[in-house]
Amino acid sequence: MHDHRQETRSQDSQSRAATLALAAIGWILHDEDRAARYLELTGLDPAGLRAGLGDPLILASALEFLANHEPDLIQAAEALAVTPEELVAARKDLAE
């Protein structure tokens, strides 16, 4: 039997994760050096990033970028009023 509650919960967590990832992208792009590093590491260009804002893999790339550099992860979490663990968990939710 199909459990709609579990599916809804998964959709809710993916929606929250996407919202958090968009906020993280905004935070990343606010600093020119950090933005350049993100684009370089992901291989994205500004147009590709804009076009991919609805793509869970693009959104997850921002959270992956933060997770791989602890100082940025901590600063982003503080700026977004979440915990670093929430940012890392959001990346997993987007990957589902």
N, C-alpha and C positions, 0 to 999 in steps of 0.2 A: 504494500500500500504506500502511496506517495504522501509524504508529510509536508503539507503546505506551510506549516509553522516554521519548520526548519528552513525551507526555501526562502520564506519571507525574512527570517533572521539573517540568512546569508546575504540576501539582497540588501538589507538594512546595513549590515556591516560593510558590504562593498560600497554602498552609497556614502557612508561615513568616511571610509578610507579614501574614496575619490575626492571628497570635499577637503579632507586633511591634506591629501597630496597636492591639490590645487593651491592650497594655502602655502604649502612647503615650496612649491615652484615659485610662487610670488616672493617668498622670503629669499630663495636662492637668487632670483633675478634682481633683487634689490641691490645687491653688491656686484659691481662690474667684474671684479676679479673672480669671485665665486661663480658668477654666471658663465664667464668664459671657461672656467675649469669644468663646470657641469656640461656645457655644450661640447667641449673637447673630449671629455671622457665618454659621453654617450654617442658622439658622432652626429648629433643633431645640429641643425642650424635653426635660427629663429623662426623661419617659415615652417620648418618641419615640426618644431615644438608647438607652434600655434595650431597647426593642422592636427596634431596628435593629442590635444588636450582631452579628447573623449576616449582615448585609447588606454585601457588599464595598464598595458605594458609601458607606455610613456609615463603615465602617472607613477607607476611603481619605480621607474628609473630614478625619479627625483628622491624617493624615499630610500632607495638603494644607495644613491650618491651620499645622502646624509648618514646612513648607517655605516658607511665605509670610512667616514672621517668624524671621529667622536667629537672634536671641538665644534664642528658645524651641527652635529646632531643635538648636542646639548644647547647650543645657542638657538637653534631653530625651535626646539621644544619650549624653551623659555619664551621666545617671541610669540609662539602660537598658543601658549598657555596649556600645553599638554606635557606628558612625560616622554622621555626618549623611548621608553618601552612602547608607548602608544604609536609613535611614528614607525617603529620597527614592526609592530603587529599590523598596522595598516598596510604595510608593504605585502605581508603575507595574505591579507584579505583580498588585495587586488590580484594576487597571483592565482587565486582559486578559480 
